[in-house]
């Protein structure tokens, strides 16, 4: 019933969109130039509206199907078989639904002549002035920049694993590898616009399929031989630890499905945008179903409650021996490492947009000295700062659940439902109203509980924290 209602709304607006296209095509060159000049530098240079629905699919896949999915078996260890599969299915269904809702809201406002290019623009337009600047904007920045720091840390860990596999007696430290990965990110960060990443994100899509297939195959191999641990699917800890573990695992799954930049991705689409995001989501979630479910089920089946925070760590025995051939593990880590660069650059885009808006000049050419020099300096500084923080805080991975509860829950599980109900005002007699309300309320509560569980876990692990630790 809800789906039919959404589609009927979209269909009813079809004529509006056609009229908008006709009007747009009738603008003189002078008028189009004035419209272009009205955009700020962030929207003009970073959020270029030139992409197709396939490009949108590549961006969506890179922003969702990231190496964070390698932590799903660990979440299963706290939830068990039934809880893990149910949460994984619910996460897929709710996020696909919510991303489709937010796309419909964006299309609706575009038809009304108010195309919203940023998440905070949506909040200000729908919820009122101040919501974007003081609530949505800061949360999105923390989520995206926190992701950049986390990906730099994970990239350094992948590089260290590759190094130790090839040089077991090596003496290089984790923070050195994080610095090397940061230099790689420093180069990728100079790519001027979101749209410019489309080919990189196509490669990223192939890479996530590759390392997920390798991880699944490795887990099946270990689980079906005597090399793996005894399979134990019981949940560790006393009742209190188990309860907090459940909420922490839900936050991890929310982080894995999280995006937080749907409006910015839709902003890269060339108008008219009607229906393009939905096609992009179909590409993305086809990859999601293949990768998320295969890795989580195979990983948990092979290692049970011994599953590590990153399942690739389970392939290395405590004595340093590998449970799969070294070349196979090195190849899997290389695929993961390469995709981390693409994911990190995607989550840099909201920060790049802010920097461009502040320091760029929309009246000057994009590649003029006036715009290139500030872009080079500011982007380099922001990547360097993130790299230093990742090197200093090698325990930043513990923050993943907190970021999921604090950031991805409201951005991806709550606000899309609120935006839709406030924009289209569905009758309270319709299923879609109560479905959206129920989802928003349930995930608001889960976000609070997940944040509490994450803070508790951070406090328990605090005694092990050490700056620049070689973990």
N, C-alpha and C positions, 0 to 999 in steps of 0.2 A: 504493500500500500504506500509506504513512504517513498519507495523508488519511483512509482508511477507519479507521485505528486511532484518529485524533483524534476522528472523528465517533462512533465506538463508545463512546469514553470519555464524550463529552458526552451521548449517548443513555442510557447506563447511569446517569447522574446525574440524569436527568429526574425520576424518582420522588422523589429527595432534595429537589429544588427545590420540587416541588409540596407536599411535606410541610412545607418551610420556610415557604412562603406561607401554608399553613393555620395553622401555629403562630403566624406573625406576625399574622394577622388575628384570632386568638383572644386576643391580648394585650389587657388592659384599658387604658383611657386612662391610668390612673396608671402602669402598667408602661411604656407607650410613652413617657410623659413622662420617666421615669427613664432609659430607653435613650437618649433624645435628649440629656438632660443629661450623660450619660457621654461624649459626643463633645466634643473640644476645640473651641475657637472657630474654628480653621482649617477643620476638617472640617464644622462646623455651618454656618458662614456663607459660605465660599468654595466648598467642594465639595458643594453641595447635590445630593442624589440625586433629581432631579425630571424629568430629561430623557427624551425618547423616542429611538428608534434614528435617526430623521431628524435630531434635534438633534445626536446623536453624530456623524453624517455631516458636518454643517456644521462642528463643532469639528475633526474630523480633517482635513477639506479645508483649512481655514484654517491649521492647524499644519504641513501638508506642502506643499500647493500654494501656495507663497509666491513673492515676487519673486526669491528665490534661483534659481529655475528659469531666469532670464534669463542665468545664467552657464553653462548647459549647453553652448552652442556653443563657449565658451572651453575647456571640458573636452574636447570633441571635437577641438579643435585640437591637443591633446597626445596624443590616442589614435588619431586617424585614423577613417575611416569604420567599419571592421570593429570595432575596439576600442571605439569610442564606442557603437555600437548594441548590442554584446554587453554592455558594462558597464551601459548603461541598462536593458536587459532583465533582467539578473541582479539589479540593484538593486531593480527593481519586484517580481520574483518573491520574492526573499529577504525584503524588508521586509513584503510582504503576508503571507507565511508566518509571519514572526516576530511580527507584530502579532496575528495570529490565535492563535498559541501563547500569547502572554502573556495574551490575553483568556481562553483556556481555563483557564489557571492561576488567574487571578483568580476565575473562576466557581467553580472547584473549591474554593478556600478559602472563598468565600462560602457554599457549600453546607455546609461544615463549621462554619459559625458564626463564621468569622474573616474578614470582608470587609476587604480591604486597599484603602485609599483613596489611597495614595501609593506611589511607586516605592521609596522607602526602607523603607516598611513591608514590602513584598515581600521586599526583601533581608534584613531582620532576621529575618523569619519563616522564609524558606527557607534562607538561607546561614548564619544565626546572628547573635547580637547583635554590634553594632559595624559590620557591613557597610553598613548604611544610613547611619549617622552619619558614618563615616570614609571611605567609598568612593563609594557610589551618590549619597548626598545632595550632597556637594561637587561631584561631576561634573555632576549634573543642574543644580545652581545655576549653575555656570560656563557650561554650554551655554545655559540659558534666559536668564540675565541677559546673557551675551555676545550672544545673539540680539537682545535688546532694544537693546543698544548699536549693533549692526550695522544694525538696522532704522531706528534714529534717523539714522544716518549716510546710509543709502540714501534715506531720506525727505528729508533735506536736499539730497542731490544731485539728486533728482527736482524739488524745488522750485526749485533753482538753474537746472536745465535749462529749466523752464517760464519762469522769469524772463528768461533770456538769449534765449530764442526770441521773447519779446514785447518785450524791451528789450535789443537787442544791445550797447548802450554802457553797460549798467548797471554799477554799482560795488559792489553788495552782495557780501559774502563768504560762503563756504560755512558758516562757523560761525554766521552770523546766521540762515541758513535752518534749520540744525540746531536752533537755539534756538526758532525759530517752531514747527517740528515737535514739539519737546519740550513746548511749551505745549499743543498739540493732544493729545499723549499724556497730559499731566497731567490733562486733563478725562476722557478715556476710562478712565484708571486708577481713577477713583473708582466705576466700575460695580461693585456689591458682590460679585457671585458669578460663577462660571464659567457657570452656567446662564443668567444674565442676558444673556450674549453671544450667545445662540442666533440672534436675529434679525439682529444685526450680522454674524454669521458666515455667514448665508444670503446677505446682500448681498456679503460677501467672496467667497463661491463664485462669484457672478455676475461680480464684478470680475476675478477671476483668469481666467475664461473670456474676458472682454472684452479684457484687455491681451495675453493669449496669442494671441488671434485677430488683433489688430492687429499684433503683432510678427511673426507668421507671414506675414500678408498683405504687410507692409512688406518683409520679407526676400525674398519671392517677387517682388515688384515690382522691387526693386533688382537681384536676381540675374538677372532676365530682361531687363534693360535695360543700356545702356552706362554707367549712372551708377555702378555698383558697381566694386570692384577686380577685377583679373584673378584668376580662381579658381585658387588654389594650395592643394592639400591635402597637400603634403609637411609633415613635422614638423621644426620649426626646432631648431637647436642640435647640439652634438656628442653622442656616444653617452651620456656621463654625464648631460648635461642632459635628454636624451630619457627616460632611465630614471627620473630623479627627477620629471620632468614627468608621467610615467604615474601614479606613486604619488600625486602631488599632485592629479591629475585624478580619480582614484578617490576620494580624500578629499572632493573638491568634490561629486561625485555622491552620496556617502554623506550629506554635509551636506544636499543638496537633498532626498533622500528621508527624512532624519532627522526624528524626532518628539521622543522623549525624555520625553513626558508621557502615554503611553498609559494608565497606571493612573489618573492624575488625570482624564483624559477619561472613562474607564469609570466613575469614581466619580460622575459627574454623571447617570448613568442611574438611572431609578427602578426599584426591584426589582419583579419578578424580572428579572435582567439577561441571562438565558440567550439567546444568539443575537443580541442587539441590536447588539453590537459588530461582529459579522460583517456585518450588514446595513449598518451605518455605513461599514465598510471598502469595501463594494461601491460605495457612492456616491462615496467618496473616490477610489478607484482608477479609476473610470470617468473622473473629471475628470483624474487623473494621466495616464492613457494619452493623452487628447486633448491636454493642454497640454504635457507634458514632451517627447513625441515630435515634435509639430509644431514647437515652438520650436527644439529642438536640431537637428533635421534641416534645417529651412528656414534657420535662422541659419548653420549651418556650410556648407550648400550655397551660400549667397549670398556669404559672406565668407571661407570657407576658413580658413587659418591666420592671417588677420588679425582673427579674431573677438576682440572686447574682453572684458574681465572681465564687463561687463554689455552685452549685445548692443545695447541701445538707443543706446549711445555710437557704434556703427558707423553709425548713420543720420545723424550729423553729420560733415561733412567737416572736415579739418584747417583749412580756410580759413573755417570757420563756416557754410558753406552746408549745407542739409539735402538728403539724398538722397530724402526723401519730403516731401510737403507739410507745411508747418509746423503747420497746424491738426491734421493727423493725428498728428504726433509729440507735440504738446502733449496731445491727447486720450489717447494711450497712456500718457504720463507721469502724467496726472491719475488714470487708472484704477489705475496702479501705486501712486501716492502714497496714494490712499484705502485700498487694501487693506493697505498697510504699517501703517496705524494699527490695523486689526483684528488683524493678525498679532502686532504688538508687544504688544497687550493680552493676547492668548492666552498668550504666553510669559512674561507677568508673573504669571500665576496661581500657579505654585509659590512665587514670592517673596511674593505677597500672602497665600498660605496660611501661610507661615512667620511673617510679620509678625502676622497675625491670631491665630495660635496663641500667640505670645509676649505680645502686648499686648491681645488681646481677652478678654472675659469671657463664657463660654458661658452663664452663669446670668442675664445681663442680656439684654434684647431686642436684636436685631441693629441696630436703628436708634435705640437709646438714646444719650444724650449720652456715656455711659461707653464705648460702642464706636465711635460715629461720629467723635469727636475724634481718638483715636489712629489710626484708619484713615485719616483725611484727612491727618494729619501724616506718618505713616510712608510711605504710598504716594506722597505728594508728594515726600518726600525721596529715595526710591529712584528715581523717574523723573527728578528733577532731577540726581541724581548720574550716572545713565546718559547724560543729555543732555550734561552737561559733559564726560564722558569721550569721547563721540562727537565733540564739537566740538574737543577737544584732540588726538584721535588720528584724523585723517581717513584714515590708512592702515590703520585697523582691518580693512578688507576683506581685507587680507593674512592676517589671523588666521583667515579662514573655513575654510581647509583644515586648519589646526591644530585648530580646534574640532571639525571633523568627525572627524578621526582620533582625537583625545583623548576626545571626548565621545559623539558619535553612534555610532561603531563599537561601543564596549562596551554602550551602552544599548539599541541597536536591532538589532545584528547578533550579539551574543555572549550577553548575559545572558538574553534570552528562551529561547534554546536550553538554557542551563544550568538555568534555572528549571523548564522543562518536564521535562527528564530527572530532576531531583532530586525533583520533585513526583510525577510519575506512574511513575517508575522503569520505563520500557519495557525489555523484554528485549533483551539484546545481539544476539539473533538477529533482531530486527526492524529494518527499514530506517529507521524513524523515529529510533532511537537513533543510528545511525551517520551519518545525514544531519545531525542536530542537532550531533553532535560535530564533524563535518567543517566545517560552516558556522562554528561557534564558533572552531575552530582557524585556519581560513583567514582569517577577518576579524580575529582577534586579531593575526595576522602583518601583514595589510594595514594595520591601525591603527598599529602600530609604525613600519612603513616610511613610511606617509603622514605621520606626525608628524615623522619625520626629514626628509622632503622639504619639508614646510611650514616647519620651522625653517631649513633651508638657504635657502629662497626669501626668508624674512624677513631673514636675514643679508645676502643679496645686495642687497635693496632698502633696507637700513637707511640707506645714505648719502643717500637721498632723503627720509627722514623729518624732519618739522618740525612742532612743536606749532602748532595752529591754522592749518595750511597751507590755502591756498585752492586745492584740487585739483579 
